[in-house]
Amino acid sequence: MKLGNILDKLGVATLFALVLIAAPVHAATLETEEIIYEIGDETDETPAGSTERFVAQPFGDIAPSRTPLASFGPFHMVAPDRAELIGSVESETPAQFAALLRAYPGLKQIDMIDCPGTGDDEANLALARLVRRHGVMTYVPDGGSVRSGGVELFLAGAQRRAAPTAEFAVHSWRDEDGMEADDFAADDPVHQDYIGFYREMGLSDAEARRFYAMTNSAPHDDALYLNSRDLARYVRLD
């Protein structure tokens, strides 16, 4: 499914409502046209058959490290050029992030504090492409946890950094019919869609295939946990 189809499903009125939800009270209102541009274009491909990827973990309530200047969904601006991400990526998150960029165009870094994944895989990959397009660095600090679809978002960083104690969790995707990656033939186009996304994020074809195989080695309901050194065997960290 193409990301542009999101717009056909939502309609202009719904997009405008998302903008109003995403913007903080003191931030300038975004124009609907800007959100349409920022979410994606007709060339963005999203893996077919995937719906959500989420690994819950009993972290309890986690607050930003300091009082935010403003919050946009799960993103909390703790400095004019730095946001902390706490929570999952949902359908409205790309619009919220676009609102953040409008209010804070100098954003340079996202600290991924507790990122359990996504309830909307299309939105997650749209957000990842938006992060990549704007050259933002992703960083997982000491004790940070990035799981499931959150790992794709981490890969989007123009630079990717992680503390030695950073935690990552990966597992196979599962579609709305309960089918996992290993249930599809090796040459099924659904695999190429994911591999193509990883290549967009700067991995070589060989690296993308190796990383994809590693994530799918863990069943959907039994995530594989990695530290930053483990992840660096598959993905270049800066």
HUPE-V174280 format. One record per pair of residues at least 24 apart in sequence whose ideal C-beta (glycine too) atoms are under 7 Angstrom apart, sorted by the first residue. I is the first residue (numbers start at 1). GAP is how many residues later the second one is. Records with the same first field share a line. If there is no record, write none. Layout:
I: GAP + GAP
This chain:
1: 45 + 47 + 121
2: 40 + 42 + 43
3: 36 + 37 + 41 + 43 + 119 + 123
4: 36 + 37 + 38
6: 33 + 116
7: 29
18: 74 + 77
19: 76 + 80
21: 71
22: 50 + 51 + 70 + 73 + 74 + 77
23: 76
24: 46 + 47 + 48
27: 43 + 72 + 76
28: 74 + 75
30: 68 + 69 + 72
34: 64 + 68
35: 60 + 63
38: 60 + 92
39: 55 + 87
40: 86 + 89
44: 82 + 85
45: 148 + 151
46: 76 + 79
47: 74 + 143 + 146 + 147
48: 142 + 145
49: 126 + 130 + 141
50: 71 + 123 + 125
51: 70 + 124 + 125
52: 66 + 67 + 68 + 69
53: 64 + 65 + 68 + 95 + 96 + 120
54: 34 + 62 + 63 + 64 + 65 + 94 + 95
55: 61 + 62 + 92 + 93 + 114 + 116 + 168
56: 60
57: 59 + 88 + 90
59: 55 + 86
62: 24 + 51 + 52
70: 33
72: 24 + 25 + 27 + 28
75: 25
77: 27
80: 24 + 26
81: 25 + 26 + 27 + 28
82: 26 + 27 + 29
83: 24 + 27
84: 27 + 29
85: 25 + 26 + 27 + 28 + 30
86: 27 + 28
88: 28 + 29 + 30 + 31
89: 29 + 31 + 34 + 35 + 38 + 60 + 64
90: 29 + 30 + 33
91: 29 + 32
93: 30 + 34
94: 29 + 32 + 33 + 36
97: 30 + 33
98: 32
101: 33
107: 29
108: 28 + 29
109: 27 + 28 + 30
110: 26 + 28 + 29
111: 28 + 30
112: 26 + 27 + 28 + 32 + 34 + 38 + 42
113: 28 + 31
114: 31
115: 30 + 31 + 32 + 35 + 38
116: 31 + 32 + 34
117: 30 + 31 + 32 + 33
118: 31
121: 28
124: 25 + 28 + 29
125: 27 + 72
127: 26
128: 24 + 25 + 28
131: 25 + 26
132: 24 + 26 + 69
137: 24
140: 26
147: 76
148: 75
155: 43 + 46 + 80
156: 45
159: 79
160: 75 + 77 + 78
161: 76 + 77
162: 66 + 75
163: 65
164: 63 + 64
166: 61 + 62
167: 58 + 60
168: 58 + 63
169: 54 + 55 + 56
170: 44 + 45 + 48 + 53 + 54 + 56
171: 44 + 47 + 48 + 49 + 51 + 52 + 53
172: 43 + 44 + 46 + 47 + 48
174: 46
180: 39 + 40
181: 35
182: 34
203: 32
210: 24
211: 24
